[in-house]
Amino acid sequence: MKNKNKNINKIALESLSMDLLRVAIGLNRKSFNNADRFLKEAIKRKNEVNNLLVKPYLRKILQRIENLEKSDEIKKAEDSLMYSTLIRNYCLKFL
C-alpha cells in the first residue's frame, strides 16, 4: 500500500512540475490566459499530493504555490520555473 501511495504522489508531483513549467513558458511568451489556466491546474494538482509522504522543505514549496496568483508576471514566471525545477529534482532523487 505504501508503494501505491508513493507512486500516486510521484505522478502528482511530476504533473505539478510540468504545470508550473507551462506557467513559466506561457508568461514568457506573453500568453497570460494560458499561464493562468495552467496555474489553476497546478493548484488543483498540489491538493492531490499527500503532504505526509514528502520532506518538510517540499511542503514549504507546495504551500507557496498558491501565492503565485498574487505575484506580478515576472516574479510569477521566475518562481514557477524555480518551483518546477525543485519539484522535478525532488522526484528524481527521492521517488
C-alpha positions in Angstrom: 0.0 0.0 0.0 2.9 2.3 0.8 4.3 1.9 -2.7 0.9 2.7 -4.3 0.7 6.0 -2.3 4.3 6.8 -3.3 3.5 6.2 -6.9 0.4 8.4 -6.7 2.5 11.1 -5.1 5.2 10.8 -7.8 2.6 11.2 -10.6 1.0 14.2 -8.9 4.4 15.9 -8.2 5.7 15.3 -11.7 2.4 16.6 -13.2 2.6 19.6 -10.9 6.2 20.3 -12.0 5.1 20.2 -15.7 2.1 22.6 -15.0 4.4 25.1 -13.3 6.8 24.8 -16.2 4.0 25.6 -18.6 3.1 28.6 -16.4 6.6 30.0 -16.8 6.7 29.3 -20.5 3.3 30.9 -21.0 4.2 34.0 -19.1 7.5 34.2 -21.1 5.5 34.1 -24.3 3.0 36.7 -23.0 0.2 34.1 -23.2 -1.4 35.2 -19.9 -4.6 33.2 -20.3 -2.7 30.0 -21.0 -0.5 30.7 -17.9 -3.5 31.4 -15.7 -5.1 28.1 -16.8 -2.1 26.1 -16.0 -1.6 27.8 -12.7 -5.1 26.8 -11.7 -4.3 23.3 -12.8 -1.1 23.4 -10.7 -3.1 24.5 -7.6 -5.5 21.6 -8.1 -2.6 19.2 -8.6 -1.0 20.5 -5.4 -4.0 19.4 -3.5 -3.6 15.9 -4.8 -0.2 15.5 -3.2 -0.1 13.6 0.2 2.0 16.1 2.3 2.7 13.4 4.9 4.8 11.5 2.4 7.1 14.4 1.3 10.0 16.0 3.0 9.4 19.2 5.0 11.3 21.5 2.6 9.0 20.3 -0.2 5.9 21.0 1.9 7.1 24.6 2.2 7.4 24.9 -1.5 3.9 23.4 -2.0 2.5 26.0 0.4 4.0 28.8 -1.7 2.4 27.8 -4.9 -1.0 29.4 -4.1 0.8 32.7 -3.5 1.9 32.8 -7.2 -1.6 34.1 -8.1 -0.9 37.3 -6.2 2.5 37.9 -7.7 3.3 40.1 -10.7 4.1 38.4 -14.0 7.9 38.5 -13.8 8.0 37.1 -10.2 5.4 34.5 -11.1 7.3 33.3 -14.1 10.6 33.1 -12.1 9.1 31.4 -9.1 7.1 28.9 -11.3 10.2 27.9 -13.1 12.2 27.6 -9.8 9.4 25.5 -8.1 9.1 23.3 -11.2 12.8 22.5 -11.1 12.9 21.9 -7.4 9.9 19.5 -7.5 11.3 17.7 -10.6 14.7 17.3 -8.8 12.9 16.0 -5.7 11.1 13.4 -7.8 14.3 12.3 -9.4 16.2 12.0 -6.1 13.6 10.6 -3.6 10.8 8.9 -5.6 
